[in-house]
Amino acid sequence: MSVRLFVPCDAGALAVGADEVAHALHKAALERKVELEIVRNGSRGLYWLEPLVELETAQGRFGFGPVTADDAPSLLDAIIDDKSHKLSLGLTEEIPWLKRQTRLTFARCGIIDPLSLDDYRAHGGYKGLTRALTLSPDAVIAEVTTSGLRGRGGAGFPTGVKWKTVSQTAADRKYVICNADEGDSGTFADRMLMEGDPFVLIEGMTICGIAVGATKGYIYTRSEYPHAIATMAKAIDIARQAGLLGDKIAGSNYTFELEVRTGAGAYVCGEETALMESLEGKRGIVRAKPPLPAHHGLFGKPTVVNNLLSFAAIPFILDEGAKAYADFGMGRSRGTMPIQIAGNVKFGGLFETAFGITLGDLVDDIGGGTFTGRPVRAVQVGGPLGAYFPRALFDTPFDYEAFAAKEGLIGHGGIVVFDDTVDMSKQARFAMEFCAIESCGKCTPCRIGSTRGAETIDKIRRGERVSENIALVEDLCGTMKLGSLCALGGFTPYPVLSALKHFREDFGPQQPRLQAAE
Amino acid sequence: MTPKMTPMYESWDAARGAEIIAEHSRMEGATLPILHALQEAFGYVPEDALPMIASTLNLSRAEVYGVFTFYHDFRAKKAGRHVLKLCRAEACQAAGGDALAARAEAKLGIAMGNTTSDERVTLEPIYCLGLCATAPSAMIDGRLVGRLDEARIDALVSEAQR
């Protein structure tokens, strides 16, 4: 008999032994003289089940997980004998955690072989580009504007407006940059997509290049993501060989080239102007705005800089139409958001859903609370620059404006869950310390304010003039918020002030406390 | 799929360095790709290479030195035989990463950011490997390890000490 299995090659699955599982399955198949084909797919995003092995059947894919190398022989026996196995999850698509999602951007991730162009096409790939090539560049931009898509990096700027500005700026050369410098803790959507469905990013950026008149694109990503870099580079080669990058894309008269560039461990390079400096081969120092990158960007040329998730939403919008995308969501937040649930959480992973779901639903219902089994005390939303939310604010809907109204931000959609052992003054201190480590040094509030902030929180934690020092930290946060050049110094106050506001009892002389995960 | 495990580096050689620089010099904004390529070949960026980059790219030495020192990734000297990076960002903190980091420091007898005196192990913090749903996580010589607990961190430390 022959068996076709899927074992993810996603970094998150590899980190918990996916390669060892694939190897053990091959070995077991050889011993049993079974013809076994293993497809290395991306991750479905149900990380507590990784390594998630799937079996292809006439009814659909059957899931097993989390599988270890030791489980391989018994798993293969169960498959051969058509018997149940202790790790059986039933049909993967029927797992409620997956079934409840609205996967537009991540529709193919975890399903296809990431580097198979045939697989990509068979699942709707390159239909967006095909349609874009039948439209005028202006009509493509109008489609993106009508979809209501806003920048998925966190700022939430309307993507169509940005594209229009670049398209209307005359220049001999224009650039498209994908910001895949996903440095926020608690986020991994960019990594997952680059490893699991790289062609969707290539297609989205190509459509952008055609729409704005740019001929060169860069994907700027992190050195911490070696697997994503490797997959992306291979996918670009494959697309080029298939005539989908380079001159005369897909038989049209358009030219678009694409290249992956790797950062070097500087968080601030996720800020778009620092990113461009880095791409130009310089220190990642933030530029003052204006001029906007859309007018004066990479090498002084008009440049679209979008988050990876923004580009990855484009093929769907062009293929299914702006309305199909805009029909999802709430208020001014249209479409879906790939939300990443992480930290001390029972069911962590990627949950793509329409805007509007509440924080409480995401943490308690979908996330299942903490894996330590202790009560959830705080969640940080939007990375190291995002606010800490207490349970009292769990009714906040996931929406750009609703989070801003609660003095928070959704950022890149990462949620980090903490149990009741968390020390919130320590977390506030970490926010300042992180800013001090990562500050580019150009503006004073960020460069010096972060160091003084960490020192002052240390004094509070030692019990020195607590109320005066808290007032000082609050005042300093005001200065950083209003006086910093970019979001690093400007948003570091979010975690600090939210910790102070919602968890004031943690600010004072330190008591001995429990360690997390004990 | 897993990148190289124990990297074998070449020893510094100016001619080889010049070759690597020339290979990348025509790229737009070539400084970072060149620094990455040099570090990949030699395990660090030799000081002698910086003026070579400057003259090839028509930059000042100060500019190249400035770029080299700005980024956390680039090393001025070789790391230990094994590099153990522990994620210290919020998702890993929430999952008990701080205690595991302290445990690794105690076992190795060094603080984060240092190399053991026998030059076997370099222990470094890393701010997010993007494995936040299988936290706490680590990277040892390019290999990723998630769902760390005391037993796993001990195993990683022993592996690094070998």
Interface residues (C-beta under 8 A of the other chain):
Chain A: C9 A11 G12 L14 A15 V16 D19 R40 Y47 W48 E50 E182 G183 D184 S185 G186 T187 F188 D190 R191 R222 S223 E224 Y225 P226 H227 A230 R261 T262 G263 A264 G265 A266 Y267 S278 L279 E280 G281 K282 R283 G284 F299 Q340 I341 A342 G343 N344 V345 G348 G349 L350 F371 Q380 G383 P384 G414 V416 V417 F418 D419 V422 Q427 F430 F434 I437 E438 C440 Q515 A516 A517 E518
Chain B: M1 T2 P3 E28 G29 A30 T31 L32 P33 L35 H36 L57 E63 G66 V67 F70 Y71 H72 D73 F74 A89 E90 A91 C92 Q93 A94 A95 G96 D98 A99 I126 Y127 C128 L129 G130 L131 C132 A133 T134 A135 S137 M139 G142 L144 V145 G146 R147 D149
